[in-house]
Amino acid sequence: KDAVISVFYILSVGLDAASLVADVIKMIAGCEAALVECLCKDAVISVFYILSVGLDAASLVADVIKMIAGCEAALVECLCKDAVISVLLEPVKARLKPTKGKKPAGEAALLHIADILSCLASSQTGRRMLLYGEAGNKTGKPNRNSSTAAHTIVEFASRALSSTLPSEESSPSYEVVGAYVFVCRQLYSTCEGLSVMHSYKLHTCIAEAWKTASHEADIASTPLPAVEGDQTDSRRVLMWEESLIDNLLNFAATPKGLLLLQQTGAINECVDYMYARYAKKLQVSKHEKFGYGVMVTQVAATAPGMVALQSTGFIKALVTELWTQLECGRDDVRVIRPNPVPVDPIDRTVHKSFTSLLNLLSSFPAVYEALADQPLQNAESYTFRDMPTDMGGLIERLILVDTPAKMHALFNYEQSHTFGLRVLSVMCSCLDTFLLLETQYKVQESLLASQAENVKEESNELIIDALSVERNHVLVRTYLIGGPSERKLPPRMLLEETKDPYPFPLFSSFPIPKPYTTTMAGRSAMKQDSELSRYLSQTKSAEKNQAWLDGCRKAFCKVLTSKPDLAKANVLVDMLEKVVQGQIKVQEEAIFPKVDYKGNDKSLKSQSLSAVQQAGVQLSIRYGSHLNLVKNTKDTKEQLTHLLKQVRFFLRQQQRNIDCQLRLLQGEYVGHDWFTSTLFLMMLGKSERCWNFLLKFSTLLSSGYLWMPRLHASAHLPVPLTVSGIHPVYYCSAHYVELILQAEVPAVASAFRMSGYTPSQICQHWLRQCFWNSLDWLEICHYLCTCIVLGVDYQVYTCVAILRHLTHDILQHTQNQDLQVFLKEEPIPGFRVGEHLEFMQQLEERYRQTVLPDMRNLAKP
């Protein structure tokens, strides 16, 4: 309207009425109808012109624009236009490519622009506008146009940090550079933002600038004779250093960002800074609603992250706080009446500490760094002042309470021990973590001994109480392996309104009673015909070219969606062998060089598996025997042991000797090889057939993501990646799960964020152990075949499909504040790979061009 133009004219000439007019504009912006009629016009471009020339009224105009940006409808109509954003960024572009004879915008104008960009980046709509432009924001599909606003912003920030801007004008101040780095941070703290901005290596620029600022801060803090202005400069340098470390820390908000942070070498300093702010319960930033919970969880998903958390005192502080809440209560609360006796196993007062502890212990690499080769004290006596200060001490005092001295040293024995058993149950849902605890601390032996001691004197019957029921649940959970229909887990609570409050037998020795096991159908001797089996039988080995592979994919998908029960292990194994034989001829699939195996029987006899792997063999054979796939005999165990030794020797030929402080990288792969065990069971215990398959499969891209030991300390990865101890399954697969989840199932992504847990954590948990204990056996076979036959990016799409399948449960348990416990302990009921294949194919169509090239590019993540 003409009136609006007059208003902006009054503002531009700086008359006394400017403040009054600004108030009027704000009132117009606050009314939806008036907003659309008055401000949502081309006149907004004039506002940006006023801002670009840096007149005094710019701050008032900037406030109005930020108010528009705060309204979703007005934001879409007014600001989410390429023309508007282009005009807004003109002063920034002028700094990148100055025009002769034209004076660039001043610092005040640049700061106002950064403030407006920050408001845009704080919303999903505005962020996508900056990343993908108007077209990408409307369609929802990434439009990787290098001329979008995000590229201009990150180029300006990175060049300003590295002092490579054109030198015709003076360098921008710390305040200006910091403002634009903060906008970048709002973008790279999301998976999609980091994907767009990754090529600019902003993490390196920030790290180098921080090192320089840190050096200057050290000089500034050195006592010298007072000079006027020195104190102000020193304060500015210190604030600049803190700003940079804060921005660097926020790379840890995503899996791939955490890898980039680790490669800067500043992860310990960043975690130290985070701990200082976390202890004060400060927010991450002015536009961030939540605290550092998600970032702590993301950091704790990796071995270097756990080392950093330990070195900064974070773990010690958490353990001390937890112990105080369990055993001491709060000293600062005035007691007016006695506290009620806790009814729930995890009392409300310790629930937050319980959740924080589980987040830290969710990942096996982190647990291994915290507990490997750490013996328990097991003192003869404890005083009430003896408090644990690390994870090992917590296990000794709360979980393995197996001596009178430990029992008597607890004020609240039953509540504290129940708490410890609940923590143990969640930890043991990760099979590698369970094997570590069992081989190092004899957890099952301790629990069985406690059960045997808890008996009635007159009858020697086991007493049913809260602790014996909890111990019984953990013992059954750790002994039996299986998906939702393959094992029966006893409840943790007594049943109400029944004659028998606990109709499940307690026991004090293995094997467990039969009521806990399910009866599995035996293998059918009849061959069931399907389109897939016919396709495989009608083709010769010489025909396995790209056309044959495409035909096999179609036949496999048809069987999986129409008759999944016919896609059983014998047919699937035959298909996998022929598909791998064809894929090794495809350059895009066979990315690893073929390596000749140099082992022999003599070299293998001199080797022995680690205690964890030996325990894993027992567990695998027990599961295969339960499924009627193999017999639980000495010969079967020797076959699997020999196969694992061959694999270990073969992979060692392709590993580097690494000088690294991470326990995880000191020697062989520290977990059990669940992929090899899965193949061994699929091939019915035929170790020679399995070994021949693995030799060929090891050259394929999919081996790097499905077979966890394949890339352990691998010579096929650059040294910085190998030394990081972070697996591609985490920084690539899990990263894209979070990216796609945010776009496709935003409600689930938001639920994770509110809970303080991350999708990458649970996906890493599932993928490391090939969905054992989460899916039924047939679905595990379908998952592996889908990833090998259809493409390894289906690993990402499968995880997204599972989380989408669990949407209702995830939202419910987020509300109940037990999402971590639910996802780790509970199997995934009702999930069928075939039923979700159509959805996964839709994801492939939308995201394969982004996901698969990045998965292939192992050398440059």
N, C-alpha and C positions, 0 to 999 in steps of 0.2 A: 504494500500500500504506500501511497505518497506520504502518509503520516509517519510510517515507519522510517522512510528515507529521511524525513525531517528530524526524527529522533536521533538517528545515527549522525546527521550533520551537526546537531547541537553537541553531541558527544565529541565529535571529531575536532570541533573548534574549541572545546574545553570551556564552555560558558559555565557560569555559576549554577545553572539549573541542571547540570549534568547528573548530579546524584538523584535529583527528583525524577528525571527522565528514566534513569536506570531502574529506579523502584517501579516505575510504571511498566517497563519492559519485563521485569521479573514477575509482576502480577499477570501480565499477558501470558508469559511462559507457563505460569502455574495453572492456567485454564486450558483444558484440552481443545475446546472449540476455538477459542481465541488464538491459541497457539498455531493451529492449522491455518486459520484465515490470515493471521498477521505475520508470523515469523517464518513459516515454512515456505518461503518464496526466494526468488533470486536475490533478494536484498541481503540474504545471509552472506553472499559472496562479497558484498560491500563491507560487511563486518570484518571479514578476513583481510580485506585490503587495508582497512584502518589498522588492524592488528599488525600487518606486515610492515607498515611504515613506522610503527612504534610510537604513535602519539600518546599523550597522557591518558586518554580515555580507554586505552587498550585493556587495562585490568577490569574495568566495568564490563566491557564487551565480552571479555573472556569468561567472566562469571555467568553471563547470560548463556553463552554457548555451552558451558559446562552444565547448566541447568537443563538445556535441551538434550544434552548427551545423557543426562540422568533419567530421561523419560524414554522408554523403549519405543513407543509409537513415534514420538517426535524425532528420535534418533534415526529411525529407518527412513522417515520422510525427508528429513532436513540434511543430515550429515553423512549418511551412508551413500554418498554419490562420489564417483571418481573425480568429477569436476571440482566439488567442494574440497575434497582432501588434497587435490593437486594444488589448489590456490593456497590452502593452509600451509602446505609444505614448501611453497616457493622460497621463503627465506632460507630454509635448510638447504634446498637444492642450490641456491645462490652461493652458499658457503662451500659446497662441494665443487661447483663450477662457476667461479665468479665471472661477472661480465665487466669488461673494462669501462671505467668511467661511471659505473653504477655503484653507489654506496650500499653495502649490505646492511641487513637489519641489525639493530642493536641487541645487546644481551637481554634486555627486558622483553623484547618481542619473542626471542627464542625461548625464553623461560615460559611465557604465556602459551606458546605453541606446545611446548613439552607438557604443560599442565593439562591442556585440552586432550592431547594424545593419550595421556595417562588415564583420563576419564573414559575415553573410548576403549582403551585396552582392558579396562576393569570389567567390561561386560562381554558376554559371548558374542553378541551381534557386532559390537564395535571391534572386538579382537579379530574376528573373521574378515571384517572389512579391511582392516590394516594388513592382514596376511594375504588375502586372496583378491581384493578389489571388489567392485560392485557386482560383477558377473558371478564370481565364485561365492560371494556371500548370499546371493539369491538362490543359486542352484544347490548350495550345500556341498558342491564338489570342489576339491582343491584346484585352483587355477594358478599354476606355478609360473606366474608372470613376474619377471625380474623387475618390472617397473612399478610394482605395488608399493604402498607406503612403507611396509615393513623393511623392504630392501633399502629404501632411502634412509630410514631411521638408523638401521644397524650399520650401514656404511658410514654415516656421519659419526656415530658413536665410536666405531672401531678406529676410524682414521683420527678422530680427536684424541682418543686414548693413546694411540701410537705416534701422535704429533706429525701426521703426514697430510694434514689439510693444506690447501694452497696457501703460501706464505705472504700473500699480498696484505692480509689483515692480521691483526694480533690473534693468538690462539684463544679459543673460548675459555672462560673461567671454569674452575672446578664445579661451580654451581650448575652451569649450563651443561657441561659434559655429564655430570652426575644425573641431571634430570633426564637426559636422553638414554643413558644406560639403564635408568630405572624403568623407562618405557620398554626397552628391550627385555629387561628382566620379566616384566609382566607377560611378555610374549614367550620367551624361552623357558619359562617355568611351566609351560604346557607342552605336551608332546607334539602337537601340530605346529606350534610356534618354533620349537627347537628344530623340527624337520625343515622348515622354510629358511631359518637363519643359520643353519649349521655350517654352511660353506664359508661363512665370514670369519670363523674361528674366533668369535668374540671372547670365549673363555680364556684363550691365550692372551689376548689384548688386555683383558681385565687383570689376569694374573701378573703379567709383566708390569702393568701400571701399579698394582698393589705392592709388588716387591720394591719398586722405586719409591713409592709413598712411604712404605715401612722404613726404608733406609733414611728418608728425609725426616720421618717422625722420630727416629732414634737420635738423629743429630739435633732436632728441635728440642728434645727432652733433656739434652745434656745441659747442666747448669752453666750459664755464661753471664757476664755482666749485662744488666738490663739495658735494652735499647728500645726506644719508643717504637711501637708497631710490631716488635718481635713476638710479643705474647699473642697478638691477634693472628699473625701468620702461623705461629705454632699451633694454635687452636684450629685454624683452617686445615692445616696439613693433617692433624689427628682426625678431624671429622672426615676428611677425604679418604684417609686410610680405612676408617671404619665403614664408610659407604661402599668402598670397593670390596672389602671382605664380605660384607653383607650381600652384595650383588653376586659375588662369586659363589657364596653358599647356596643361593637359590637355584643353581644348576642341579642341586641334589633333589629337586622336586620331581624329576623324571628319571627312569632307569638309565637312558642313554646320557642324560645330563650328569648323572652321578659318575659314570665312566669318564666323561670329559673332565669333571672336577678332580677325580683321582689322578688323571694324567697331568694336571697342572702342578702336582706336588704340594698343594696347599690344603689338602683335605683335613689334616690334623688341626691347622689353625682355624679353618672354617667351622669344624665341629666344636672346637673350644669356644669360639664366638657364639655359636648356636646354644651351647650349654649355658653360657652366661645369661643369654636372653630367655631361654627356656625356664631357667631357675627363677627368673623374675616374673614368669607368666606373661611375657610381652607378646603382642601380635607380630606376625611376620612383616606386615607393612600396613599402611593406611587403607589400602584397598583390599586387604585379605581378612576375611571374617574369622578364620580359624588360627590356632597357634601353630607350634612347630611339631605337633604330633605326627602328621603325615611325613614330614621331612625326616624325623627321627626313624620312623619305620622304614623309609626308603634307604637311609644310610645303613641301617642294621641288616639289610638284606644281603650285604656283601662282606667278605672277609676284611678288606681294608677299612670298611666302615666300622666294623666291630672293634678293630684295633684302635681306631681313632676315638671311639666312644670310651674305650677302657683307659686310654692314655690321658683323656681330659678329666677323668673323675666322674663321668656321667653314670657309669655302671655302679660305682661305689655309692654315689648319692641315691640312686634308685633303690638299691638293696637296703641301705640304711633307713630310708623313708618307709619302705615296705615292712621291715622288721619292727620299726617303731609303731606303725599302725597295728600290726598283728599282736605284738607282745606288750607294748607299753601304753598304747592309747595316746590321746592328745593332751599335752601338758597345759595348753593355753586355754582349755575350756573349763570354765568354772562348774564344778559338780553341784547341781541343785538337787538332782535325784539320781539314783544309780542308773547306769546304762543298761538297756534291756539286753538279755542274753540273745546272741545271734541265732536266728532260725535258719537262714539260708547258708549253704556251705561257703559261699563267697559273700561275706557281709558287705553291705553298702559302703561302709567306711573304707574298705580295701579294694573295692571293685576297680577303681581307676588304676591303682598300682598293679593289680592283677592283669589288666589289659595291657598296660605299658610293658610289663615283663614278658607277656606272650608275644608282643610285637617284636621285642628284641631277640627272642629265642625262636622265631618263626622259620628262620633260614638255616639249613645245615652248615653252609660255609661259615656263618657267623658263630654258630654253636661250637663248631670245631675249633675256631680261633680262641674261644673263651674257655673251653674245657679240655681240649686234647692234652694228654700227658700231665694233667693236673690232679695229683693224688689228693684224697680227702684226709683231713687231719685225724679224725676218729680218736679224739682225746679220751682219757680215762674219766675226766670230770670236766664240767663246764660251770662257770658261774653265770649269774643273771646279767653280768656286765659283758660277757663274751658275745659280741655281735658279729655276724658274718659281714664281709665287705665285698665279696665277689660271688659269681655264679656257683662256683664250687662249694663255697661255704653255705650258700642257700640250699643246695641239694643235700648237703650233709645234715643241716639242722632242721629242715622242713620236710624233706622227701624220704631220705633213708634214716628214719627215726627208729633204729633197730637195737638200741641199748638203753638200759635204765638211766644211764647218765644223760642221754639226749632227751629222754622223756621228762625227767625231773627238772631239766633246765628250761622247760617251756612253761610259761605262765598259763597259756591257753592251749594245752596239748592237743585236744581233739580238733579245735577250730584251725589251729596252725598246721597240723599234720594233714587235715583234709584239704586245706589250701594247697599244700605241697603236692598232694596226690593229684589234685585237679591240674596243676601245672605240668606234672609228669605225664598225665594222660594226653594233654594237648601236644607236648613235645614229642611223644612217642608216635603221634600220627605221621610224623616224618620218619620213614623207615630207617634212613641213614642215621638220624639222631638216636633212634631207639637202639640200633646196633652199637653205636658208640657208647651209650650209657650202659648197655648190657655187658659189653666186653670190658669196659673200664671200671665199672662200679658194681657189677653183678646185681642189677636192679631186681630182676625176677626172683633170684635166690633170696634176696632180702625180704621181698614181699611175701613169698611163700613161707619163710621162717616166721614172720610176724603173724601170718594166718595160723600156723601150727601152734603158736604160743597162746592164741586167743581162743581157748577151749574151756568147756565146763569141766570142773574137777571130777564130778561124779560119773559123767558119761563120755568124756573126751569128744563131745560134739563141738563143732565150731560155733562160737557165739555170733549171733547176728546183731551187729550194731553199725553205726554210721561208718566207722573206719573199715570194718571187715567188708562191708558192701562196696565201698569205694575201692579197696584193694582188689576185690574180686573182679570188678569191672576192668581195672587196668590190666590184670593178669590175662583175662580173656581177650582183651583188645590187642595186647602185644603178642599173644600166642597164635591167634587165628589171623589169616590173611584172606581178604575177599571183598567183593563189591556188595551192593545193597541186598542182593538175594543170596549171597554165598556164605554168610555167617550170621550168627545171632548174638547180639551183645546184650548182657543183662542190664537192667535199669540201675540207676544210682540211688534211687529212693525206694523206701518200702511202699508197697501197694496198699491203698486205703480201701475200706469196705469189702475186704475179702477174708476168707477163712485163713488163708496162708499169706501173710504179708510179704513173703519173699520166696516164691515157688521156684527158686533156682538153687541148685546145689553149690555150696561152698566147697573149696578143695584146698589142699596144702601141698600138692605135688602134681607134676605133669605126668602123663597127658591130661588134658582137661576132660571133664565128663561129657558124655555123648549129647545131652540136651542142648549144648551150645553149638553143635555142628549141624549143618544142613546136609541132606542127602542129594548128591549130584548125580545126574544121569550119566550113564556110561557112554563111551564112544560108539556110534552106530557103525555096524559092519557094512551096511548097505550104502552104495554110492548114490547120492542124490543129484540128479541131473539139473543143470541150470544153464542159462545163456553164457555165463562166464566160463564154466567148466567146458562147455562145447567149444567156445572160442579158443580156449587154451589148447584143447586137444586137436583142433583142426589146423593149427599153424605149426610150421617147422622153425627150427632155431635160426635158420638163415634168413627168415623173413622179419626178424625183430628190428625193424627200422622205425622211423618216426611215425609212419602211417600205421604200423602195427601197434605202437604204443597208444596212439589216439583211439584206435579201435578197442584196445584193452580197457582204456579209461571209460569209454561209453558202456561197455559190457559190465564193468565193475559197478559203475554208478547205477545202472538199471537194476542189477541184482540187489544192491544195497538199499535202494528205495522201494522195490517191489517185494522182494523175498529175502530179507536180510538173514533169516535163519539158515538159508542154503549157503551163505558165504561163511563157511566154517574153516577151521584151521588148515585142513588138508588141501582144500582148494586154494586158500589164501597163500599158503606157503609155495605151492606150485606157481601161482601168479607172481609172487614176489621174486622168485628166482628168475623167471623169464623176463620180468620188467627190468630188474637190475641188469640182466645180461644185455638188454637193449639200451638202457640209459648210459652205460659206460661208453657207448659210441657217440653220445650226444655231448658236444663241447660245453654247453651251458650247464649240464648236470655233473659231468666228471671234472670237477675243479681241483681235486687233489691228485698229485702224481701217484702212479702205481708203485708200490714199494714191495720188493721181494722179501719174503719171510726168511730170516736167517737162523731161526731156532731149530733145535732137535731134541730128542728125548733126553739126552744127557744134560743139556742146558736147562731143560724144564725141571728135571729131578732136583737140581740144586736150588730151585726156587721154592718159596712157600708163600701162600696167600696171607694177607694181613688177618688179624683177628676179626676185624669187621667183615671182611669178605668171606671168611670161613663161616661166620654166623649167618651171613646172607645166603650162603649155599644151603644151609640147613632150612632156613625160612622158605627159600624158593622151592626146594624139593617137597617140603610139607604142603605148600600151596598146590604144586603140580599133582601131588598124590591125592589131595582133596578133590581136585577137578577130574581125577581119573585120566590124567595125561601121561604121567610117569609113575613108576613104583618107588616107594620110599625105601630104597635098598642102598647098601654100601656101594654097589657098582654104579648106580645112578649118580650118587654124590661124587664118586671118583671121576665120572665122565664130565660132570659140570665143572669140577675143580680143575681138571686137565684143560678144559676149554678156556677157562678164565686165565690160566697160566699162559696159554698160547696167546690170548688177546693181550695180556699184560706185556709179554715179551715183544710182540709185534708193535704195539703202540710206543713202547720205550725206544724203539729204533727211530721214531719220529718226534722225539721230545728233546727239549733243550735242558742243559744243566743251568739252573737259575740261582743266582745269588740274591736271595730275597728273604726278608724277615717273616713273611707269612708262613705259618705252619702248614697251611693248605698246599703250598707249592714245594715243600721240602720232601721230595721223593715221589712215590707213585700216587695215583689217584686214590684219595682217602676214603671215598664212599664205596658202596657196592655197585656193580655193573648191572643195573636192573634191565637195561635193554638186551644185553646178552642173555640174561636169565629168561626174559620173555621169549626171545627167539628159540632158546633151548626147549622151552615148554611147548611152543607152537610146533616145533619139529619133533615132538614126542621123545625128547631125550637123545636124538641122533646128533651127537656132538660133531662128527666129521662133516655132516651135511651143513650144520650150523657154521662151522669154521670156514668152509668153502664159500658160503654166502657172505660172511663178514669180510673176507679178503677182497671180494669184488665190491661190496657195498662201501668199503672204506674210502673209495675214490670219489664217491658221490657227495654232492652238497648236503643232501638230507642227513648224511651220517654225522655231520658237525652239530646238528641240532637235536636229533633223536637219540644219539649215542653219546651220553655225557662224557665218558672218559676219552672220547676221540680227540678232543681239542685241549685236553689237560696238558699244560706246559708245552704246547705244540710248537714245532718248528715251522709250521705252516702259517702261524700268526706273527705279526710284527712283535718285536721284543717288548715295547711298552704295553701292548695288549696282553701278552703272556704274563708279564710281571704284575699286572693289575689284579690277577686272580678273579676277574669278573667274567663269567661265561657268556657267550653270545645269546644263549637262551634268555638270559636276564636283560642284557642291554639292547637286544634287538627284538626277539620274539615278544617278551613281556612288554617292551616299550610300545610296540605296535598294537598289542592288546589294549593298552590304556588309550592310545590314540583313537582306535576304532570304536572302543566302548563309549568314549565321550561323544562321538558323533552319532552312533547308532542307538545306544541305550543310555542316554544322559541321566536318567533317574538312578540307574545302578552306579554310574560313575560318581554321582553326587552322594549316594549313600556310603560308598567307600570313603570319600573325603570326610564326611561327617563322623565316621566311625574311627578315623585315625589309622585305618588299615589301607593297604593298597592292592589293586588287582595284580600287580606284578609279583607281589609276595606269594599269593595263593597260586598263581599260574606257575611260578618257579617251583613251588611245592609239588604240584600235580605232574609237571613235565619231567622233573628229576627222577621220579620213580615210575614213570610211564603209566600214571593213573592207577597204580596198584592201591587197593583199599578204597578207591573212589568209584570206579566203574566195574561192572561185571566183566568176566574174562572175554566174552565174545566182543563186547564193545571196545575193550583194549586192543584186540586184534584188528577190529575195523578202523580204529584211530590210527594205528601204525601203518596199515595198508593205505589209508586215505592220504597220509602225508607223503608216502613214498611214491604212490601211483599218480596222484593228482597234483603233487607239488608240495614242497616243504612249507610253503606259506600257509597251507591248511592247518598247520600247527597253531598259528595265530587265530585263524577263523574258528577252529574247534573250541578254543578257550572262550572266544567271544560268544559263540553259540551256547556254551554251557552256562556262562554267566547270565545270558539272556533267558535261558531256560529256568534259572534259579531266581528270576527277578522278584517274584512275590516273597520267597523265603528271605532273600537278601534285605528287602525293605523291612520285613517283619523283624528280623534279628538286629538290624540297625536300630530299630526303635527299642528293642529289648536290651541293647548295648552288649550283645554277645556275638557279633558277626564273626570275629576271628575264631572263636571256639566252634561255631557252627560249620564254617567252611573247612576247617582243618579236621575236625573229628567226624563229621557226618559224611556218609557216602553221597553220591549224586543220583537220587532215585529217578527213574522214569526217563533218563536221557538215552536216546538211541541215535547213533551217528547218522543212520540212514534217514531218520525223520527230519533231521536238521540239515541234510545235505543241500537242499534247495536254497536255504538261507545262506549257507556257506558259499555256494556258487555265486550268489548275488554279491557277497562281500568280495569274492575273487574278481568279479567284473569291475567293481568300483575301486578296489585298493591294490590289486596285484602289481600294477605299474609302479606303485610306490614301495610296496613291501618287499617283493621278491628281489628286485635289484639291490636293495639294501642288505638283504640276507645273503646274497651272493658276494657282496663286496666286503668280505671278512677282513681284508687288509686295511680298509679305511672306513671304520664305522661312523 
